Amino acid sequence: MARTKTAVRGLKQAETENTYHCRDCAHHYDEHSKALDGHLLLCRCPFKKEGGKFCILLSDRACEQFKPIENGKVE
């Protein structure tokens, strides 16, 4: 089945629509698990994985409850 140009445009628009990740959200907490180069990989979120019971990747796409971190400070 061939895709039309408008369908492809819609896919590209949906991919670029949400450019934020969990690391950019004010709700994430408990960053841990360093990679070999020193950056952190995991965190917890009160809105994902049973209320923060399980870890998520900092590089996951932001969810509907996304709230940006203001001036580098978490509220």
C-alpha positions in Angstrom: 0.0 0.0 0.0 1.5 3.3 -1.1 1.4 6.3 1.2 0.3 9.6 -0.1 2.2 12.8 0.3 -0.3 14.2 2.8 0.0 11.0 4.9 3.8 11.3 5.0 3.6 15.0 5.9 1.2 14.0 8.7 3.6 11.4 10.1 6.5 13.9 9.9 4.5 16.6 11.7 3.5 14.1 14.4 7.1 13.1 15.0 8.3 16.7 15.3 5.3 17.9 17.2 6.5 16.8 20.7 10.2 17.6 21.0 10.3 17.5 24.8 11.5 14.6 26.9 11.1 13.5 30.5 14.4 15.2 31.4 12.8 18.5 30.5 9.8 18.0 32.8 9.4 19.6 36.2 7.6 16.4 37.5 10.5 14.0 37.1 12.6 13.1 40.2 15.2 10.6 41.5 17.6 10.7 38.6 20.0 7.8 38.8 22.0 5.1 37.0 24.9 6.7 35.3 26.1 5.6 31.8 29.7 5.0 31.1 30.2 8.6 30.0 28.7 9.9 33.2 25.2 11.2 32.1 22.2 9.9 34.0 19.8 7.5 32.3 16.8 6.8 34.6 14.3 8.8 36.6 10.9 8.4 38.2 7.6 10.2 37.3 4.4 10.4 39.4 2.3 10.0 36.3 4.0 7.0 34.7 4.7 3.4 35.7 2.2 3.0 38.5 2.8 6.4 40.2 6.6 6.3 40.1 7.0 2.7 41.4 9.1 1.8 38.4 11.9 3.8 36.6 11.6 5.4 33.2 14.2 6.7 30.7 15.1 10.4 30.8 15.0 10.3 27.0 11.4 9.1 26.8 9.0 11.5 25.1 7.0 13.8 27.4 3.5 12.8 28.3 0.3 14.8 28.5 1.1 16.1 32.0 4.3 17.6 30.9 5.3 20.8 32.7 8.5 22.5 31.6 11.3 23.3 34.1 11.4 27.0 34.6 14.9 28.6 34.7 16.6 25.3 35.4 14.8 24.9 38.8 12.3 22.2 39.7 9.3 23.4 41.6 
